[in-house]
Amino acid sequence: MVAGEHDFLPTCLSDSPHTGNIQNHVLHFLGCIEVDEREGFYAIDNELYNIEFKHVHNHLLREVEAKGHHSGKGKTRSKEQDKGLEREAKKIVTSKLKQLQAACNTELRRIDYLRARLSFDKDTRQLVQDLEASITNWKTSDQYKEFLPKVSDWRLRRSTSSSEHDVESINSGSHAETSSLNQPRIISPEDRRDTGMSRYQTPEDYEPEKDYNLHIIEKEEEDTGDSEGDGQHEKPRSIRQFSDRKVKVDRIFENGQDPETNPLYKGQSSSRVRYIHLPANNMTWVEEAIARYYGEKRPKYDGVYRELQENERTQSYMILRPHFWRGQLHGGRHAPPHARHMRALCDTVSSDPKSVEQSPKNIVLFMPYLHWETDRQREKFAIEVENLTEKWRKRKKDEEERKKKERRKAREKLPKVEFKPWPVEDCQEVSKQNGWFRKFRGKSTIADDAPTSNGKTVQPGPVSGSLDESLQDWCLPYFHKKAPPKLRRPGLEPQDTRIGSFPTLIKSLGYGIKKGLPVKDGRVMSPSPLGQLLIDAARLYEEMANYRDRKLLQKYLHNELPLHPRRTLDQSYYWTLNTTKNRDRDQVVYRSTTSGNFHEYDPKKGNWQDHDEQGITPEMGCDECRANIRKVSRVVMVDQLWMWILDEQTIITCFPKRYGANKQETDASSVHKGIRTRLQNSRQNHIRSVYDLALVIFDECSSTLFDRVKTRDRQPQVMDAFSEAIGNVTNKQTAAFDRLYRWTKTAAKVYRTKSKVDPEAISELHVPLLDIYPEGILQREIKDIEEELEIMLNINRTQRKVLKDFIMHVEHILDPQGRYSFHGRHRKKKINLMNNGDTTTQDEGGTDSQSGHLRYSHYSHTTSSVSNHHLTDEHMDRTDEKDDKHEIYDWFKVNADELVAKVSKRIEDLEALERTAQSTSSSLTDLLALKQQQASVVQAWQSVKQSEEAVSQGRAIMMFTVVTILFLPLSFMASVFGMNAVNFGQGTVKLSQQFKYMFPISFTIIIPIFILAFSTWIRALIWFVYKYTITVTIVKTGFYGLWLKWGLTSRTLLDNAAKETEKLKTEVREQICRMQRDERKKQDEEWEKAHGITPLGPPTNTFRQSMHTSTGLENPQMTRLRGGGPLETV
């Protein structure tokens, strides 16, 4: 297994050897190396040292050869030079290994501290306790005692065999140098004061600012001589252009220090390009950082709109004015946290506190960009944000109630307000205006603060009896009592959860049949001690990775200047919804990265049913399970870039990182890591101004998600995911069209048949045409794809708009008079032609535009006739400065135009996908229309057939009716006169007595039947009694519990019956196919035997049939024999 899904070479967190392809040494040290192998990992005589030594040594050799070729000295070297190169390479590698060792020690110290901190935190201490209990249970288990000696022997044999194959050390005396490279170890609390851990005195005083690093990158000014040479050799890689240092956030913001000694202070650096990055969209940090940059206190904005006692205007106050900062905030503390974002903006802002500058040199930029996150991390932090929001609202409500009680208590000694009820004659008029008055007779009570006729209010309580002595009608205020607040379960739950069926109710109550391992308080319980240890270790590791981000949310999520959490794609668009959990898990990227159905393990039987059916043994392993377990569900996120360019030399940025990615070096898709990597690997003089660096930051933020190279940390391929999703829908749509055409063909045959149509055939034809559920699912899926593409397009279009505004403002700063732009040069050319009449043009920067080449001369516009020898030094310096600005401007324009083209190309790609999705959606709409039309045709044809049958049946019924009319009176008379009655001379009973019994009995039966037929209420009552009696009997006797346990539902029985019958049919079909195959094989063998042909190989039946079809002969081998060639040529 490799770290990314698209990697071909094994790297960190892989089970294959990858010493020569280590992605990150800290990750490799902690996740890839056995604990017993860590001691010699950074030793000088190991494999890692030898590989790195060869790499550095070869690099130095190439540099020496390149210099010798450049100087014409050839490639010969002396032995002393070779030894010097070896010593230099050894020095470089040793220094690098020491740095890596220090990084491992720092990470181990942080792990040690976080584990101690989690032990003190009441919310997380249970995780540490569970892990310690699991370790104890594992060490006391029989498995541990049985396999520990075997594992120890295996490790001993492996270390012995590996030592025999180790490469000999390059220098036999190098073992003496290993004393400085010790094994990274966990630092004890006593040693923290010497390793930078003194800031963490005890685990109780954890602050997120102490755990976050602020990056400061500066361009180093160095004299490298003729660094460009002949243009064929690049600058040596040993010369770094940018320095990068980390400073803890709390050290930057601590009070009481000298402002000029703060690392952020603008006077601390003389570099022309300086980059400061804050690792979160925290508005509080931003104001503190900009204030520290100017060496001022954080500005206060509570008096912005006051007429008196206005706040003092400072440089940081001017930069962070409301219409450039707080006024751009969308959604404050009271809105849902995912509604918070800064509106897209790019503008220039003045920092002069005395007067606003005409051409400000500072730029502020807010822009959204796309990134990604794992679904598990997104869900965990969504639950955390929801819980913190609920606690904050409850705390705020309690605070309001407390203040309300204090106000009431302060007004207790004030005189009471006289209560005057509303007269009856005014009651009707008032009731028309509002609905909270009701008419009472006699004594009453007031439920809440009530207005009276004199404009006052009366507190709740009974109405005095003196007002009701006359027992007249009073119109008293009436209020409903407030409903108690609804209790909510902790955690994030979808709001549209409803009990739609009885199995859902059983599941919600916890009485369903649970599969898999049991869960207790969020902890999965495993019957294996080792399995439980691994589960608890994973839970603790996840909490340690998320602890810093979780504490930052707890401190700043609902602060006065709140923290902006990361948002999903749907949260950025549907920001008014309280939760978008269901929509987030309907993303295209989520569906493409989520694994399919896992094979289920039965813990009671201790086997995998699917594996047993497929004959998969534990030694073989299941490829499907292995592929599914490696998949990690991911979603697209929308982050924010906040950027300030101050004094044309400093950039301050804020954008978040992925949740739980504590070390950006191990996060391959980290935006800030990508920026640092591009700066360190950039060509010499590539970053000529702070604006070039701003373009690099902009490019990295806007293109990180779409970068096809960054796949080592499971970054999703977004464009491929959307293309695949659209292709799947299109394929299903094509299959649906094929089914529709088959149905129409079958329908055409039915229409043209002259015989009687089977009703079952009509049903099989009609029901699929009326079922639009499959097409509806496809239509919904393609609409979701269109919607997500439209959201991503809006974000990219916003980026393009912000980028163009940024380019416009930078052009105004670098070229305020428009001399360097194309229009400025064209205008200058006209002026020179008018003045001199010459074809050679000049601008004020001293550039000639003849023949399309730039030549930097020392002529000025005002002294074009003066010779170069008469120019003063001051004038030459001024001209050189203009030339530098011109070069900076031209270089910026080249990079800016390329970036605009890159963003436009990405928008075109997304628009192409959107057009494809829209075409598929239109085709699905046409499919539904055709299906409905065909269903209408079938219904119309069926209606005609039914009408024809109705006419024929009506004629038959008419004949029966005529016969009945003729014979009914005769039958009645015959029945009456055929009775044995005294009146007819037979029997002993009179005819009147027979009618006396016959008619009452008949009516007794007929009337209840008519009542049941025409009374719905009577039928419902009878059904209720019957249903309730049967249900109570089944539940009380326990049959219903057995029915649930066995799963004997009607749907299950029908599905099982269909499955079993289909299985039997499949077996019979396979048996027939095997018989036919064996029969064909037997016939082929008899034919070959009869003709004396020896088969050259096992040709398939498909091959024989294709050759027989193409040649028209009996056998392909016989065809070749009849051609006259020898048998060897066949």
HELIX and SHEET records of a PDB file:
HELIX    1   1 HIS A   25  GLY A   31  1                                   7    
HELIX    2   2 VAL A   35  GLY A   40  5                                   6    
HELIX    3   3 GLU A   47  SER A   71  1                                  25    
HELIX    4   4 LYS A   79  PHE A  120  1                                  42    
HELIX    5   5 ARG A  125  LYS A  139  1                                  15    
HELIX    6   6 ASP A  142  GLU A  164  1                                  23    
HELIX    7   7 SER A  172  SER A  180  5                                   9    
HELIX    8   8 PRO A  189  ASP A  194  5                                   6    
HELIX    9   9 MET A  197  ARG A  199  5                                   3    
HELIX   10  10 PRO A  203  ASP A  205  5                                   3    
HELIX   11  11 PRO A  208  LYS A  210  5                                   3    
HELIX   12  12 VAL A  249  PHE A  253  1                                   5    
HELIX   13  13 PRO A  259  THR A  261  5                                   3    
HELIX   14  14 LYS A  266  GLN A  268  5                                   3    
HELIX   15  15 MET A  283  TYR A  293  1                                  11    
HELIX   16  16 GLN A  315  ILE A  319  1                                   5    
HELIX   17  17 PRO A  322  PHE A  324  5                                   3    
HELIX   18  18 ARG A  326  GLN A  328  5                                   3    
HELIX   19  19 PRO A  337  ALA A  339  5                                   3    
HELIX   20  20 ASP A  375  ALA A  410  1                                  36    
HELIX   21  21 VAL A  424  GLN A  433  1                                  10    
HELIX   22  22 GLY A  465  ASP A  468  5                                   4    
HELIX   23  23 PHE A  502  LEU A  509  1                                   8    
HELIX   24  24 PRO A  529  TYR A  556  1                                  28    
HELIX   25  25 LEU A  569  TYR A  573  1                                   5    
HELIX   26  26 LYS A  581  ASP A  584  1                                   4    
HELIX   27  27 VAL A  588  THR A  593  1                                   6    
HELIX   28  28 GLN A  609  GLN A  614  1                                   6    
HELIX   29  29 ASP A  623  ARG A  630  1                                   8    
HELIX   30  30 GLN A  664  THR A  666  5                                   3    
HELIX   31  31 VAL A  671  GLN A  680  1                                  10    
HELIX   32  32 VAL A  690  SER A  703  1                                  14    
HELIX   33  33 VAL A  718  ARG A  752  1                                  35    
HELIX   34  34 PRO A  759  LEU A  770  1                                  12    
HELIX   35  35 TYR A  773  LEU A  814  1                                  42    
HELIX   36  36 PHE A  822  ASN A  836  1                                  15    
HELIX   37  37 GLN A  850  GLY A  852  5                                   3    
HELIX   38  38 ASN A  868  HIS A  870  5                                   3    
HELIX   39  39 ASP A  873  PHE A  977  1                                 105    
HELIX   40  40 VAL A  982  PHE A  984  5                                   3    
HELIX   41  41 LEU A  991  PHE A 1014  1                                  24    
HELIX   42  42 THR A 1016  THR A 1037  1                                  22    
HELIX   43  43 PHE A 1039  TRP A 1046  1                                   8    
HELIX   44  44 SER A 1050  ALA A 1090  1                                  41    
HELIX   45  45 ASN A 1101  THR A 1111  1                                  11    
HELIX   46  46 PRO A 1116  ARG A 1122  1                                   7    
HELIX   47  47 LEU A 1127  THR A 1129  5                                   3    
SHEET    1   A 7 PHE A 242  LYS A 248  0                                        
SHEET    2   A 7 ASN A 213  LYS A 219 -1                                        
SHEET    3   A 7 ARG A 274  LEU A 278 -1                                        
SHEET    4   A 7 THR A 650  CYS A 654  1                                        
SHEET    5   A 7 ARG A 634  LEU A 646 -1                                        
SHEET    6   A 7 ASN A 362  THR A 374 -1                                        
SHEET    7   A 7 LEU A 345  VAL A 349 -1                                        
SHEET    1   B 6 PHE A 242  LYS A 248  0                                        
SHEET    2   B 6 ASN A 213  LYS A 219 -1                                        
SHEET    3   B 6 ARG A 274  LEU A 278 -1                                        
SHEET    4   B 6 THR A 650  CYS A 654  1                                        
SHEET    5   B 6 ARG A 634  LEU A 646 -1                                        
SHEET    6   B 6 ARG A 567  THR A 568 -1                                        
SHEET    1   C 2 LEU A 329  HIS A 330  0                                        
SHEET    2   C 2 HIS A 341  MET A 342 -1                                        
SHEET    1   D 2 PHE A 437  ARG A 441  0                                        
SHEET    2   D 2 ASP A 473  PRO A 477 -1                                        
SHEET    1   E 2 THR A 445  ILE A 446  0                                        
SHEET    2   E 2 GLY A 461  PRO A 462 -1                                        
SHEET    1   F 2 ALA A 450  PRO A 451  0                                        
SHEET    2   F 2 THR A 457  VAL A 458 -1                                        
SHEET    1   G 2 VAL A 519  LYS A 520  0                                        
SHEET    2   G 2 ARG A 523  VAL A 524 -1                                        
SHEET    1   H 2 TYR A 601  ASP A 602  0                                        
SHEET    2   H 2 ASN A 607  TRP A 608 -1                                        
SHEET    1   I 2 THR A 847  ASP A 848  0                                        
SHEET    2   I 2 ARG A 855  TYR A 856 -1                                        
END                                                                             
